[in-house]
Amino acid sequence: MSDPARTPPKGRAALTFIFITVLLDIMALGMVTPVLPSLVTELLAGSHLSAKLLHHADLLSRLPGQTVSMAAVIYGLFNTVFALMQFFFSPVIGSLSDRFGRRPLILASNIGLGLNYALMAWAPTLQWLFVGRVISGITGASFGTASAYIADTTEPDKRAAAFGVIAAAFGAGFVLGPALGGMLGEYGARVPFVLAACLSLANAAYGFWVLPESLPRHLRSGFSWKRANPIGALILLRRHPELTGLASVAFLSNLAQVGIPSTLVLYALHRYGWRTGRVGLTLAVTGIALILVQVFALGRIVQAIGNRWTLVVGLMFGACGMLIAGIAPNQWVFWAGIPVIALWGISGVANQTIMTRHVEAAEQGQLQGANSSLTGISELIGPSIFTLTFAYFVTPGHSITEAGAPFLLAAAILAGSAVWAWHVTRGEREPEDEAE
């Protein structure tokens, strides 16, 4: 008889464990999103600004266009560094999880994030904030491990629903995190970092006591630097040619998605004159819409049209949503595009589900590491592309001034990726079709 303590968790219990872990992690990440640009601007502008101005944390709406442009460039640099660390360390963490199991990597990441947020809350200069961003990129590179955890504990034909639960956790964290961050940001740009540190450390404590290991010892593979470096991790995609096209679709989608965190706060504060509270509320509403899509629409859509068409249709919704956001003349039109953008979320789950069918259990961590590497590449170049695009089109003196240009660029990328997704999945079949 097998030892229950060594049996990998199955079904609802495993999903509950990983749901809470991802929820707290994304909450902490989401809390700093509305205030990080303001903190960058605060440190950039210097101590000569009045305490009242800093207190309200709406610097970008009060400073001239040239300062807004410079803040956008620095913020883009910070996001690029974050992505660079993700790019280098995601495959390392993925391979380590294949060797030592998922649990220790998840716990180590949460501890590291908690300590890092504390560092960023204290940072007296842009240089210290930069160091914090580097560390957060390293310690935050384990999201793929959570996806591998789900792949370990669910059957192939049930992974779409399981990944949908993770997407729902992401959405819930995206609701609570930015909403809390936006409200707390009214009392100072550093306050959300303090609570983010507490949440991450609480997440580590929770996982230490209740998160079981999902990868049995007999299914683990040896660690190799050849597979753990960013380029080596991508060899898995080359060994499975059917994954190459799917990975490129994910890359383009992720590249477009970078436009949201990189420019939304800057865009809304500049174009609509919002304060961080309204930015946080908007992000919260977006998260609620994402949850509703994942819980109520995703399963029905996949069942009705299959993962292939779910992928294509989701990307087209993303393109339309980004177009609306980019041309919105006022906040009401911008908000009207949120449900459309939320439907974009069905594409990522469908693509991830298809990809996991093409590798064995011992390669799931490496697959997620490779996916994270591609995400890292997109996030490495994306912040520069979108924030520099924003900076160019808001700088005074140019013949064309269009603050929504980054969103229009993202819409074009998503439309192209939808066409490419339709092409590369021509021969894809659903598990029930294969069984027949």
C-alpha positions in Angstrom: 0.0 0.0 0.0 1.3 3.5 -0.9 2.1 6.0 1.8 -0.7 8.7 1.7 1.8 11.3 2.8 3.9 10.6 -0.3 0.9 10.5 -2.7 0.7 13.5 -4.9 -2.4 15.7 -4.1 -5.3 15.3 -6.5 -8.4 17.2 -7.5 -10.0 20.0 -5.6 -7.6 19.9 -2.6 -4.6 20.6 -4.8 -6.4 23.3 -6.7 -7.4 25.0 -3.4 -3.7 24.9 -2.2 -2.3 26.5 -5.3 -5.3 28.9 -5.7 -4.6 30.5 -2.4 -0.9 30.6 -3.1 -1.3 32.3 -6.4 -4.0 34.6 -5.0 -1.8 36.0 -2.3 1.2 36.3 -4.7 -0.8 38.2 -7.3 -2.4 40.4 -4.6 1.1 41.5 -3.5 2.2 42.1 -7.1 -1.0 44.0 -7.9 -0.8 46.3 -4.9 2.4 47.9 -6.1 1.2 48.4 -9.7 -0.8 51.6 -9.2 1.8 53.3 -7.1 5.2 52.3 -8.5 5.1 55.0 -11.2 4.3 57.5 -8.5 7.1 56.3 -6.3 9.5 56.5 -9.3 8.3 60.1 -10.0 8.6 61.0 -6.3 12.2 59.9 -6.2 12.8 61.5 -9.6 11.3 64.8 -8.7 13.2 65.1 -5.4 12.4 66.4 -2.0 11.7 70.0 -3.0 8.1 69.0 -3.9 5.6 69.9 -1.2 4.5 67.2 1.2 0.9 67.8 0.2 1.7 67.0 -3.5 3.5 63.8 -2.5 0.7 62.9 -0.1 -1.9 62.8 -2.8 0.4 60.6 -5.0 -0.9 62.2 -8.3 2.4 63.6 -9.4 2.1 62.6 -13.1 -1.1 64.6 -13.5 0.5 67.8 -12.1 4.0 67.8 -13.6 4.8 69.0 -17.1 5.0 66.7 -20.1 8.8 66.5 -20.2 8.9 65.1 -16.6 6.1 62.7 -17.4 8.1 61.5 -20.4 11.2 61.0 -18.3 9.2 59.1 -15.6 7.9 56.9 -18.3 11.4 56.1 -19.6 12.6 55.2 -16.1 9.6 53.2 -15.3 10.1 51.3 -18.5 13.7 50.6 -17.6 12.6 49.2 -14.2 10.1 46.9 -15.9 12.8 45.9 -18.4 15.2 44.9 -15.6 12.4 43.0 -13.9 11.8 41.0 -17.1 15.5 40.5 -17.7 15.7 38.7 -14.3 12.6 36.7 -15.1 14.2 35.7 -18.4 17.4 34.4 -16.8 15.9 32.8 -13.7 12.6 31.3 -14.8 14.2 28.3 -16.5 16.5 27.8 -13.6 13.6 27.7 -11.2 11.6 25.5 -13.6 14.5 23.0 -13.8 15.1 23.1 -10.1 11.4 22.3 -9.5 11.8 19.2 -11.8 14.7 18.1 -9.7 13.7 19.0 -6.1 9.9 19.4 -6.4 7.5 22.3 -6.7 6.9 23.0 -3.0 10.4 24.3 -2.0 10.6 26.6 -5.0 7.2 28.2 -4.3 8.1 28.8 -0.6 11.5 30.3 -1.4 10.0 32.6 -3.9 7.4 33.9 -1.5 10.0 34.6 1.2 12.2 36.4 -1.2 9.3 38.5 -2.5 8.3 39.5 1.0 11.8 40.6 2.0 12.2 42.5 -1.3 8.9 44.4 -0.9 10.2 45.5 2.5 13.4 46.8 0.8 11.4 48.7 -1.8 9.2 50.3 0.8 12.3 51.6 2.5 14.3 52.6 -0.7 15.5 56.2 -0.3 16.7 56.6 -3.8 16.0 55.4 -7.4 19.2 53.2 -7.1 17.8 51.3 -4.1 14.4 51.0 -5.8 16.3 49.6 -8.9 18.0 47.0 -6.7 14.6 46.0 -5.3 13.2 45.6 -8.8 16.1 43.3 -9.7 15.5 41.1 -6.7 11.7 41.0 -7.3 12.4 39.8 -10.8 14.5 36.9 -9.5 12.1 35.9 -6.7 9.0 36.4 -8.8 10.2 33.9 -11.5 8.3 30.9 -10.0 4.8 31.5 -11.4 5.5 28.8 -14.0 6.1 26.4 -11.1 2.5 26.9 -10.0 1.4 26.0 -13.5 3.6 22.9 -13.4 2.0 22.1 -10.1 -1.4 22.1 -11.8 -0.1 19.9 -14.6 1.2 17.4 -12.0 -2.1 17.1 -10.3 -4.7 17.1 -13.1 -5.5 14.8 -16.1 -4.9 16.3 -19.6 -8.6 16.6 -20.4 -9.2 18.5 -17.2 -6.3 21.0 -17.4 -8.3 23.7 -19.2 -10.6 24.0 -16.2 -7.7 23.7 -13.7 -5.7 26.4 -15.5 -9.0 28.4 -15.5 -8.9 28.2 -11.7 -5.4 29.6 -11.7 -6.5 32.4 -14.0 -9.4 33.1 -11.6 -6.9 33.3 -8.7 -4.9 35.7 -10.8 -8.1 37.8 -11.5 -9.1 37.8 -7.8 -5.6 39.0 -6.8 -5.8 41.5 -9.6 -9.0 42.8 -8.1 -8.0 43.0 -4.5 -4.3 44.0 -5.0 -4.7 47.1 -7.2 -7.8 48.2 -5.3 -6.0 48.1 -2.0 -2.8 49.5 -3.5 -4.8 52.4 -5.1 -6.5 53.3 -1.8 -3.4 53.0 0.3 -1.5 55.0 -2.3 -3.6 58.0 -1.3 -1.6 57.9 2.0 1.8 57.6 0.4 3.3 55.6 -2.5 5.3 53.4 -0.1 2.4 52.2 2.1 1.3 49.4 -0.4 4.8 48.0 -0.5 4.6 47.4 3.3 1.4 45.4 3.0 2.7 43.6 0.0 5.7 42.4 2.1 3.3 41.2 4.8 1.1 39.3 2.3 4.1 37.5 0.6 5.5 36.4 4.0 2.1 35.3 5.1 1.8 33.3 1.9 5.1 31.6 2.7 3.9 30.7 6.2 0.7 29.3 4.8 2.5 27.2 2.2 5.0 25.9 4.7 2.2 24.3 6.8 -0.4 23.2 4.2 1.1 23.1 0.7 1.9 19.5 -0.3 4.5 18.4 -2.8 3.0 17.5 -6.2 5.9 15.8 -8.0 6.8 12.3 -6.7 10.5 11.5 -6.4 10.3 8.8 -9.1 9.1 11.3 -11.7 11.8 13.9 -11.0 14.6 14.6 -13.4 18.2 15.6 -12.9 19.2 19.3 -12.8 21.3 20.4 -15.7 22.6 23.9 -16.5 22.2 23.1 -20.2 18.5 22.9 -19.7 18.3 25.6 -17.0 19.8 28.5 -19.0 17.3 30.6 -21.0 18.5 29.3 -24.4 18.8 25.7 -23.2 15.3 25.7 -21.8 14.0 26.6 -25.3 15.6 23.4 -26.6 12.5 21.6 -25.3 10.4 23.6 -27.8 12.8 22.6 -30.6 12.5 18.9 -29.6 8.8 19.2 -29.9 8.2 21.0 -33.1 4.4 21.2 -32.5 5.2 23.5 -29.5 7.2 26.1 -31.5 4.2 27.7 -33.2 2.1 27.7 -30.0 5.1 29.2 -28.1 5.3 32.0 -30.7 1.6 32.8 -30.3 2.1 33.0 -26.5 5.1 35.2 -27.0 3.1 37.7 -29.2 0.2 37.7 -26.8 2.5 38.3 -23.8 4.3 41.1 -25.7 0.9 42.8 -26.2 -0.1 42.2 -22.6 3.0 44.0 -21.4 1.4 47.2 -22.7 -1.2 47.1 -19.8 1.1 47.3 -16.7 3.7 49.3 -18.5 1.5 52.1 -19.7 -1.9 52.0 -18.1 -1.1 54.0 -15.0 0.9 56.5 -16.9 -1.7 56.7 -19.6 -4.7 57.2 -17.2 -3.0 59.7 -15.0 -1.9 61.7 -18.1 -4.9 61.5 -20.4 -7.8 61.4 -17.9 -6.1 63.0 -14.9 -7.0 60.1 -12.6 -5.5 59.7 -9.1 -4.2 56.3 -7.9 -7.5 55.4 -6.2 -9.3 55.5 -9.5 -6.6 53.6 -11.3 -6.7 50.9 -8.6 -10.5 50.7 -8.9 -10.2 50.3 -12.7 -7.7 47.5 -12.3 -10.0 45.9 -9.7 -13.0 46.1 -12.1 -10.8 44.5 -14.8 -9.9 41.7 -12.4 -13.6 41.1 -11.6 -14.4 40.9 -15.3 -11.5 38.4 -15.8 -12.8 36.2 -12.9 -16.3 36.2 -14.4 -15.0 35.1 -17.7 -12.8 32.4 -16.3 -15.5 31.0 -13.9 -18.6 31.4 -16.1 -17.5 31.6 -19.7 -14.3 29.7 -20.2 -15.5 26.2 -19.7 -18.6 26.7 -21.8 -16.6 28.3 -24.6 -14.0 25.5 -24.7 -16.7 22.9 -24.6 -18.6 24.6 -27.5 -15.7 25.4 -29.8 -12.6 23.6 -28.5 -9.3 24.9 -27.3 -8.1 25.8 -30.8 -10.9 28.3 -31.6 -11.0 29.5 -28.0 -7.3 30.5 -28.5 -8.1 32.4 -31.8 -11.3 34.1 -30.6 -9.7 35.2 -27.3 -6.9 36.9 -29.2 -9.3 38.7 -31.4 -11.2 40.0 -28.3 -7.9 41.2 -27.0 -7.2 43.1 -30.2 -10.6 44.8 -30.1 -10.3 45.6 -26.4 -6.9 47.2 -26.9 -8.2 49.2 -29.8 -11.1 50.6 -27.7 -8.6 51.5 -24.9 -6.3 53.3 -27.3 -8.9 55.5 -29.0 -11.2 56.1 -25.9 -11.8 59.9 -25.8 -13.0 59.7 -22.2 -13.0 57.3 -19.2 -16.5 56.0 -20.0 -15.5 54.6 -23.3 -12.3 53.2 -21.7 -14.3 51.4 -19.1 -16.7 50.1 -21.8 -13.7 48.2 -23.3 -12.9 46.3 -20.0 -15.3 43.3 -20.7 -13.8 42.9 -24.2 -10.3 42.9 -22.8 -11.3 40.4 -20.1 -12.4 37.9 -22.8 -8.8 38.0 -24.0 -8.0 35.8 -21.0 -9.6 32.7 -22.5 -6.8 32.5 -25.1 -3.9 32.0 -22.6 -5.6 29.1 -20.9 -6.4 27.4 -24.2 -2.9 27.8 -25.4 -1.4 26.5 -22.2 -3.7 23.5 -22.2 -2.7 22.5 -25.7 1.0 22.8 -25.0 0.9 20.6 -21.8 -0.5 17.7 -23.9 2.7 17.5 -25.9 5.2 16.8 -23.1 5.7 14.2 -20.3 5.2 14.7 -16.6 9.0 15.1 -15.9 9.1 17.8 -18.6 6.2 20.0 -17.3 8.5 22.1 -15.2 10.9 22.6 -18.1 8.0 23.5 -20.4 6.7 26.1 -17.9 10.3 27.4 -17.6 10.6 27.7 -21.3 7.2 29.5 -21.5 8.4 31.8 -18.7 11.6 32.5 -20.6 9.5 33.5 -23.6 7.4 35.6 -21.3 10.6 37.1 -19.9 11.8 38.0 -23.4 8.5 39.7 -24.2 8.6 41.6 -20.9 12.2 42.4 -21.5 11.6 44.2 -24.8 7.9 45.1 -24.2 8.4 47.8 -21.5 10.8 49.7 -23.7 8.6 49.4 -26.7 5.4 50.6 -25.0 6.8 53.1 -22.6 9.0 54.7 -25.2 6.1 54.8 -27.6 4.1 56.5 -24.9 6.9 58.8 -24.1 7.4 59.8 -27.7 3.7 60.6 -28.3 3.3 62.7 -25.2 6.5 64.7 -25.5 5.7 68.3 -26.5 6.8 69.4 -30.0 6.0 66.3 -32.0 3.7 66.6 -35.0 1.5 63.8 -33.7 0.5 63.5 -30.0 -1.5 60.4 -29.3 -1.2 59.0 -25.7 -3.1 55.8 -26.7 -0.5 54.8 -29.3 0.9 51.9 -27.1 -2.6 50.4 -27.0 -3.0 50.7 -30.7 0.3 48.9 -31.2 -0.8 46.1 -28.9 -4.1 45.7 -30.9 -2.1 45.3 -34.1 0.1 42.6 -32.4 -2.8 40.7 -31.1 -4.6 40.7 -34.5 -1.5 39.3 -36.1 -1.1 36.6 -33.4 -4.7 35.5 -33.9 -4.1 34.9 -37.6 -0.9 33.0 -36.7 -2.6 30.9 -34.0 -5.2 29.8 -36.5 -2.4 28.7 -38.9 -0.2 26.8 -36.4 -3.1 24.9 -34.8 -4.6 23.5 -38.0 -3.9 19.9 -37.1 -4.8 20.2 -33.4 -7.4 17.8 -32.0 -9.2 17.6 -28.7 -8.6 14.7 -26.3 -12.1 13.4 -26.8 -11.6 13.4 -30.6 -8.4 11.4 -30.2 -10.1 8.9 -28.0 -12.6 8.2 -30.7 
